[in-house]
């Protein structure tokens, strides 16, 4: 049979639990606290522009690269052979045109034959340009300085055009993305100060609003903002999150 002491202690336990829940709820409902996400200034997924077989990958996850760094290369021996054929056909077409032009001076051929020979030169030149463009797809290079955020492919893998190969994020100052209540819109401007507290570091960083969306989310009644940190911080990386408070908010 439960003791009288147990019954007496039950209301006390419930009261203590309720008080703790109220405190936790109050702590989570910090006035003007806004969820934020850090994002790179520039980020992209580099995909294959051709169907082919990769060679050895030149970079690995997390590696820093500068603009123009070779990331991967395809086996393009077949493409190189087609390029040689295209160059040879262009040379022959030009020689044929020159011969037709000389014969035209002697009235040995008509204008139509000369025009047809000129057309063949244009076609051959177009074919050569196409093979040169395809050859440029053999090398995958970094379009900007940054870090490899993800490696989608494997060495010596055969891929089709459009297959993701690498995710690349830029170095430097990060963007702060957030959604704020639309009621604050009248007081927002592109220099509004923001204090950003990042969960992963436990530190607060000053920033300024740099962009305000021109449309309000009708369901959530929020507006999207972007802010720029005042300086670069080596300990911060894209994907970190936290909360922010508008320094100028009422």
KABELFEN-V795695 format. One record per residue. RES is the residue in one letter. SS is DSSP state (H for helix, E for strand, - for the rest). PSI is psi in degrees with one decimal (* if undefined). D_LAST is the distance of its C-alpha to the last C-alpha in Angstrom with 2 decimals. Layout:
# KABELFEN-V795695
res=(RES & RES)
ss=(SS & SS)
psi=(PSI & PSI)
d_last=(D_LAST & D_LAST)
This chain:
# KABELFEN-V795695
res=(X & X & X & X & X & X & X & X & X & X & X & X & X & X & X & X & X & X & X & X & X & X & X & X & X & X & X & X & X & X & X & X & X & X & X & X & X & X & X & X & X & X & X & X & X & X & X & X & X & X & X & X & X & X & X & X & X & X & X & X & X & X & X & X & X & X & X & X & X & X & X & X & X & X & X & X & X & X & X & X & X & X & X & X & X & X & X & X & X & X & X & X & X & X & X & X & X & X & X & X & X & X & X & X & X & X & X & X & X & X & X & X & X & X & X & X & X & X & X & X & X & X & X & X & X & X & X & X & X & X & X & X & X & X & X & X & X & X & X & X & X & X & X & X & X & X & X & X & X & X & X & X & X & X & X & X & X & X & X & X & X & X & X & X & X & X & X & X & X & X & X & X & X & X & X & X & X & X & X & X & X & X & X & X & X & X & X & X & X & X & X & X & X & X & X & X & X & X & X & X & X & X & X & X & X & X & X & X & X & X & X & X & X & X & X & X & X & X & X & X & X & X & X & X & X & X & X & X & X & X & X & X & X & X & X & X & X & X & X & X & X & X & X & X & X & X & X & X & X & X)
ss=(- & - & - & H & H & H & H & H & H & H & H & H & H & H & H & H & H & H & H & H & H & H & H & H & H & H & H & H & - & - & - & - & E & E & E & E & E & E & E & - & - & - & E & E & E & E & E & - & - & - & - & E & E & E & - & - & - & - & - & - & - & - & - & E & E & - & - & - & - & E & E & E & E & E & - & - & H & H & H & H & H & H & H & H & H & H & H & H & H & H & H & H & H & H & H & H & H & H & H & H & H & H & H & H & H & - & - & - & - & - & H & H & H & H & H & H & H & H & H & H & H & H & H & H & H & H & H & H & H & H & H & H & H & H & H & H & - & - & E & E & E & - & - & - & - & E & E & E & E & E & E & - & - & - & - & - & - & E & E & - & - & - & - & E & E & E & E & E & E & E & - & - & - & - & E & E & E & E & E & E & E & H & H & H & H & H & H & - & - & - & - & - & E & E & E & E & E & E & - & - & - & - & E & E & E & E & E & E & E & E & E & E & E & E & E & E & E & - & - & - & - & E & E & E & E & E & E & E & E & - & - & - & - & - & - & - & - & - & - & - & E & E & E & E & E & E & - & - & - & -)
psi=(130.6 & 140.2 & 159.7 & -30.1 & -37.8 & -43.2 & -35.4 & -34.7 & -19.0 & -48.6 & -34.5 & -41.0 & -42.7 & -39.5 & -42.7 & -42.8 & -43.6 & -40.7 & -40.7 & -39.1 & -39.9 & -42.0 & -43.6 & -40.3 & -40.0 & -36.8 & -34.7 & -19.7 & 55.1 & 127.0 & 135.5 & 12.3 & 127.7 & 133.2 & 137.3 & 159.0 & 133.1 & 135.6 & 150.1 & 151.6 & -40.8 & 132.1 & 144.8 & 159.7 & 120.2 & 121.8 & 159.5 & 135.2 & 5.5 & 163.6 & 125.7 & -173.9 & 127.0 & 154.1 & -150.1 & 133.3 & 138.4 & -9.5 & 166.2 & 172.4 & 131.2 & -4.5 & 139.2 & 138.4 & 153.4 & 161.2 & 131.0 & -7.2 & 134.4 & 122.8 & -39.0 & 161.0 & 140.3 & 159.3 & 106.2 & 31.9 & -38.2 & -41.8 & -37.3 & -37.1 & -41.9 & -34.7 & -39.0 & -41.6 & -43.1 & -39.8 & -40.6 & -40.6 & -34.9 & -40.9 & -44.3 & -39.8 & -39.8 & -40.0 & -40.1 & -39.8 & -42.6 & -39.8 & -41.6 & -38.2 & -37.7 & -42.3 & -31.6 & -34.3 & -26.8 & 7.1 & 26.7 & -22.0 & 163.4 & 177.2 & -31.8 & -42.3 & -37.9 & -42.2 & -39.4 & -38.1 & -38.5 & -37.1 & -39.3 & -35.1 & -44.0 & -40.6 & -43.5 & -37.3 & -38.8 & -40.1 & -38.9 & -41.6 & -37.5 & -42.8 & -32.7 & -40.0 & -44.5 & -35.2 & -32.7 & -20.7 & -12.4 & -27.4 & 131.6 & 114.8 & 157.2 & 124.3 & -14.4 & 165.6 & 134.0 & -152.3 & 149.5 & 113.5 & -23.8 & 141.6 & 112.5 & -26.3 & 172.0 & 152.9 & 139.3 & 19.3 & 140.4 & 124.9 & 161.3 & 165.6 & 134.3 & -5.7 & 127.3 & 138.0 & -50.8 & 149.5 & 130.9 & 129.7 & 143.2 & 155.7 & 175.0 & -162.9 & 136.4 & 155.3 & 148.2 & 118.9 & 138.2 & 162.2 & 124.2 & 156.3 & 136.6 & -18.9 & -19.8 & -5.8 & -41.9 & -26.3 & 1.7 & 143.2 & 172.2 & 6.5 & 10.8 & 131.9 & 144.0 & 137.9 & 119.4 & 120.4 & 117.8 & 126.4 & -40.4 & -27.8 & -20.8 & 14.3 & 159.9 & 135.0 & 133.7 & 145.9 & 171.6 & 140.6 & 129.9 & -18.6 & 141.0 & 125.6 & 143.0 & 2.9 & 138.7 & 138.2 & 112.2 & -27.4 & -52.6 & -13.8 & 47.6 & 163.3 & 139.7 & 135.6 & 155.6 & 138.5 & 155.4 & 128.8 & 146.6 & -25.7 & 166.5 & 138.4 & 113.4 & -26.9 & -12.0 & 138.0 & 156.0 & 139.6 & -18.0 & 156.0 & 172.2 & -151.4 & 156.2 & 155.9 & 130.1 & 118.4 & -28.0 & 6.5 & 150.7 & *)
d_last=(57.94 & 54.35 & 54.26 & 52.54 & 50.39 & 48.99 & 47.97 & 46.41 & 44.35 & 43.00 & 40.50 & 39.33 & 38.80 & 36.91 & 34.68 & 34.01 & 33.27 & 30.87 & 28.97 & 28.79 & 27.54 & 24.74 & 23.74 & 23.96 & 21.90 & 19.13 & 19.35 & 19.17 & 16.09 & 13.72 & 10.08 & 8.73 & 12.38 & 14.04 & 17.81 & 19.26 & 22.83 & 24.58 & 27.00 & 29.63 & 29.38 & 32.67 & 34.38 & 37.42 & 40.30 & 43.66 & 46.28 & 50.02 & 51.26 & 54.75 & 56.82 & 58.56 & 58.96 & 56.76 & 58.29 & 56.86 & 53.07 & 52.22 & 48.81 & 47.29 & 43.96 & 41.40 & 43.61 & 42.21 & 43.82 & 43.88 & 44.10 & 47.63 & 48.43 & 50.90 & 49.41 & 52.30 & 55.49 & 57.59 & 61.36 & 62.22 & 65.99 & 66.60 & 64.19 & 65.88 & 69.23 & 68.00 & 66.76 & 70.26 & 71.82 & 69.48 & 70.35 & 74.04 & 73.84 & 72.08 & 74.81 & 77.51 & 75.91 & 75.76 & 79.39 & 80.43 & 78.69 & 80.41 & 83.75 & 83.22 & 82.38 & 85.60 & 87.62 & 86.11 & 87.50 & 90.89 & 90.37 & 90.77 & 87.57 & 85.60 & 82.09 & 80.92 & 81.80 & 79.97 & 76.87 & 77.04 & 77.33 & 74.28 & 72.33 & 73.36 & 71.96 & 68.59 & 68.56 & 69.52 & 66.89 & 64.23 & 65.44 & 65.25 & 61.67 & 60.74 & 62.29 & 60.50 & 57.15 & 58.02 & 59.06 & 55.64 & 54.21 & 56.32 & 53.90 & 50.26 & 48.35 & 44.76 & 43.03 & 40.54 & 40.10 & 38.43 & 39.29 & 41.10 & 38.67 & 41.33 & 45.06 & 46.13 & 49.81 & 52.82 & 55.58 & 58.50 & 56.69 & 57.69 & 54.72 & 54.37 & 52.42 & 48.70 & 48.76 & 45.70 & 46.84 & 43.90 & 40.10 & 38.98 & 35.55 & 34.92 & 34.43 & 31.85 & 28.08 & 26.48 & 23.91 & 20.90 & 20.59 & 17.81 & 16.67 & 13.06 & 12.27 & 13.26 & 10.64 & 8.37 & 11.50 & 11.07 & 8.51 & 10.81 & 13.89 & 16.72 & 15.77 & 12.21 & 12.65 & 12.96 & 14.39 & 17.07 & 19.05 & 22.43 & 24.34 & 27.74 & 27.31 & 24.87 & 23.35 & 19.99 & 20.16 & 18.02 & 17.79 & 16.63 & 16.12 & 19.59 & 19.90 & 18.11 & 20.32 & 21.39 & 21.77 & 19.66 & 21.34 & 22.48 & 23.27 & 20.31 & 17.77 & 16.41 & 16.72 & 18.44 & 17.33 & 19.47 & 18.62 & 21.27 & 21.77 & 22.42 & 25.92 & 28.46 & 28.80 & 32.22 & 31.17 & 28.82 & 30.47 & 29.57 & 28.89 & 26.96 & 23.78 & 20.87 & 17.15 & 14.31 & 10.75 & 8.71 & 8.63 & 6.50 & 3.78 & 0.00)
